[in-house]
Structure formats: C-alpha cells, structure tokens
Amino acid sequence: MDLVTHDIDADGIVTLTLNDPDTRNAISDLPMIDAILEALHRANTDPASRVIVLTGTGKAFSSGGNIKKMGAAGGLNDPLPARTRLSYRNGIQKLPLAMEAMEIPVVAAVNGPAIGAGCDLTCMCDIRIASESAIFAESFVRLGIVPGDGGAWLLPRIVGFSKASEMALTGDTVDAAEALKIGLVSRVVADTDLMDAAFKIARKIAAHPTHAVRMTRRLLRESCNQSLNSVLELSAAFQALAHATADHEEAVQAFVSRRPPEFTGL
C-alpha cells in the first residue's frame, strides 16, 4: 500500500493523499515521512506539475504523531536524548523544510481532524480549506511534549502570537468555524464539497503563467523572514525575469486583443 498516493490531471493539478487510515494518517513514522518527502519531490521536479492538493484518506486529515509508538524508546524517541534530537532533525523536521523549498503552491484540503503534527502540516501549506467536520489542535502539551516539527514557528505567523499561544498552551481543539474566524483556514465548505472547492482554487492557480505563480509563491515565503528592502530587491529581480517570459507577452497581447490567453509555461 502506498502511504501517499499521487495523481496528476491534465491541468497539472497533483493530488497527494495521506493513505494510512489505520493510524488516522499519522505522520511521525519514518516510512510516512519518507513517502511525503518523495511525493513532494516528485511533484516539485515534474515540469507538468502546477499546484498540489494535499488531503487525507478516511475521516482524518492527520492524527499527527503515532501515540501508540510514543513513550520510552518509541517512534522518534530514543533512550539517549542526543539520538532523539537527531531523529527529529533527520525525520519529521524535514517536512517543513521541504514545504518551504517547494516551487509550486500547496493547497491543504482538510477533510477531518488535523491534530498536533497534523495541524502543523496544514500550516506548512500555502492555502488551507476545511470541511465542516475538520478540527485542529496544537495538542503536544497534552502529551507532555513540545511542537518538535516547527509548529512554534509556523502557527504564530498564521493566527498571531496570542491565539497560537492559547492553542499550544491549552491544547484545546478548534473547530472549522473557529479556524476560519482566526485565519487558520481561508474557507469552510460542506464535507461533500471539500475536494471540489480545493480543485476550484487549484485550477485558478494552475491557469496562470507557471513562472509567475512560482516566483509569487517564493516572494510570499521570503516575506515571512526578510526585511522590506530585501523583498523589494528580490521582487525587482523576479520581475525582470517575469517580463522576459513568453507567457507575460501572451498575457499582454490577449488583454489588448480581448481574447483568452493561451499560456505555454515559457
């Protein structure tokens, strides 16, 4: 069984589905981590890929850590703390770094509970859409541990420091309506409409010039870490590249001619 299924359609939309329903799509075990990393790499290096939709099979998006393997010498843990540190660095911490390095946008279609590292996985994505039955929890403290996958960096940048602190220090669950209110997701739809809504956004993204989309994503990511001056400098460099693309010329000509553009990715 593939732990992450990979499908790509004619529009260049890649659907990645976490596929381990027995653990509610837990992402702390190395085979699942490696499967996600391989799927991201495959999509990122495929010129035909334009946008990713990430979701989970079954009733959960991801339960986060595999609690059954936690405890002494279980999962990412090791009796020797130095080895546990390396387990995190060589394991689940590769996920936020891989997401950060992606060229193409990632849309999370959150179909159910996104708990702990599962919540953080949604935060690694560019856009989050939730079904009405989705719930979120930064629940590490309930297990006597901390967000070891970058959640302490990711969550405050999305919902603000105060709300992130409330979620992380209480471990309380946030339902879909509250997630929308605090900006954790950009929209909530009926369970049966989730994938249609995710694909609608993905198609809008995929319809635009490939290079412009990829460079815009990079600018948005860099803006989280760089000064205004640095982002302006990078924007000027990217704009010089964008102006030189055939798709930019096609977009201008199509606008002037009042016709739909025909982009080629060049």
Buried (B, 14 or more C-beta within 10 A) or exposed (E): EEBBBBEBBEBBBBBBBBBBEEBBBBBBBEEBBBBBBBBBEBBBEBEEBBBBBBBBBBEBBBBBBBBEBBEEEEBBBBEEEEEBBEBBEEBBBBBBEBBBEBBBBBBBBBBBBBBBBBBBBBBBBBBBBBBBBBBBBBBBBEBEBEBBBBBBBBBBEBBEEEBBBBBBEEBBBBBBEBBBBBEBBBEBBEBEBBBEBBBEBBBEBBBBBBBBBBBBBBBEBBBEEBEEEEBEEBBEEBBEEBEEBEBBEBBEEBEEEEEEBEBEEE
